């Protein structure tokens, strides 16, 4: 439960925008700090869900190293929550949050807000440095994983962004990777 008063959502991609809209619907002041303007795609182009199009065209299945995979990966869009919908809901936009002094958050444009709550929606990066198994990490400290399998016997991973394709880290599609890995493990 968030305390009453203004909320700052830090992160202007899919999750940050969805959270900001939902908070604005509670009639509280909502501020959204975003680092960069992202490309927007509608959730339902031509009357069908975007993921129907991606599945039907098989773009969701494009392997990481493919031409389509490279294009999709380099240009991750915001899906279904355009800036105009956020503005209409009363969300105030700010550039990247730069620092905090007491209860005041500052932005790169030198404006400030005093939120009663801050919601971090800045995405995630894998941090595999806690894995200390010899041979599991590459020279950059990332887990070596190919289609769920690592070079270490008994160590597997699924659900990682672009592990196999665009769907690898999406709730509606990760089951494909899980089924492939389960089938491989049951045949060993």
N, C-alpha and C positions, 0 to 999 in steps of 0.2 A: 504494500500500500504506500503510495507516494504522499508526502505531506501536502497540504493545501498550498497553493501559490504557483508561481511560474516554474516551468520545467525547461531545461536545456537538453536537447537531444544532440549528441555529438556524433556525426556520421550521416552523410546524405545519400547513402546508397539504399538498396531495397529495404533492409530491416529498419534503418533509421527513419526513412520516410513513412513506412507503415506504422511504426510506433508513434511518430509525430502526429499523424492523422488521427489515430485512436485517442491519443491524449487530448488533442484539440476538441474532439467530440464530447469530452467531459467538461467543456466550457472553461478550461483553465488556460492562461497564457502559455503558449508553447513557442520556443525558439529552436531553430535548427541550424547547427554549424556544419558546413560542408566544405571540404577541402578543394573540390573541383566540380565543375558542372559536368554531369554525366549525360550520356546519350539516353534518351527515354524511348521505350517501346510500349505500345498499348498492351494491356492484358488480353484483349479480345479483338485482334485485327480481323476484319471481314467477318465478324460474328462468331469466330471460333477462338478458343483459348490459345494463347501463344504456344503453350507446350504441346497442343495438338498439332500445330504447324511444324514445330521442331521435331516431333516424333514422326509425323507423316513424311516429312522431307528427309528424315533420318539424320538431320543436322545434329540432333542430341547425341547420336551415336558416333559422330566424327571423332576419330582417335586424336589424341593430343598432337601427334607429329604430322597430321594431315594438313593440307592447305586450308580446309574449312575449319579444322580445329585451331590452327594458328590465328585465323581471322576472328573467330569467336572469342578466343582467349584474350586477344589484344584489345578487344572492344566490348568489355562487359557492360551491358546496359542496366538501367533501372527499369523494372517491368511493372507497369500498371499503376504507378503512383506519380503522376506528372506534377511539376511545380505549381501549375495553375490550380490543381485540386487542393494542394497544401495551402496556397494563398487563400483560396475560397474558404477553407476551414479555419483561417485565422492564424496560420503559422507564420512567424517572422523569420526570415532567412538572415544568416550571418555567414561571413567567410570563415576560414579555418580558425578554431580556438587556439590561442597562442599562450595563454598563461592564466594563473589564478593568484589573486591577492586577497586573502581573507575569504569573504563570501562573494567576491566579484570575479567574474570570468571575463577576460579580455580577448578580443579578436584581432586579426592582423590589420584590420582597417581602423584600429584604435577605439572602436565602440566597445561598450561593456554591458553586461547584464548581471543581475543578482538573483539567480534562480534558487528556489528552495530545494530542488532536486536536479541531479544530472544523470542522464541515461547515456551510457557509452554504447554506441552501435557502430563501432569502427571496423568491423570485420575481424578476421583472425589470420594469423600466419601460423603455420606449423612450427613448433619449437621441439625439436627432437633431441636437444642436447642432454636431456635427462637419461636418454638411452645410452648405457655404457657397455653394451655387448660388443665385443670385438667383431669387426666386419659388417656391422649393421648400418653404419653411417658412411656417407661419402666424405670427401675432403672438406666440403663446406659445412658439414655437420647435419646434413639432411638424411633422413631414413632412405635407404635404397629399397625401393619397392616397385615391382612390376606386376601389375594385375593382381595385387593383393599379397604377393609372395616376396619375401626378402631373402637375402643370401644366407640368413641364419635359420637353421632348422627349427621349426616350431614357432617362429615369429611371423605374424601376418598382420596386415593392416587394410582396412577399407574405409570409405567415407571421406577420403582426402580429395581436396579440390583438384580437378583435372587428373585424377589418378589414372583413369583409362579414357574418359571422355567427359563431356559437359555434365552429364548426369551423375557422375561419381559422387558428388557431395550434395546432391539434391534429394530430399526425402522421397520424392515420387519416383526416383530412378536408382537409388543406391542398392535397392534389392537385387538388381541385375548383377552387380558386382558381387554381392553376398551369395547369390545362387551359384555363380561361376566358381567362387572360392570354395563353397561348401561341396560342390560336386567334385572339384579337384581333390579336396581333403578326404572325401569319402571313398575315392578310388585309390588312395595311397595305401 
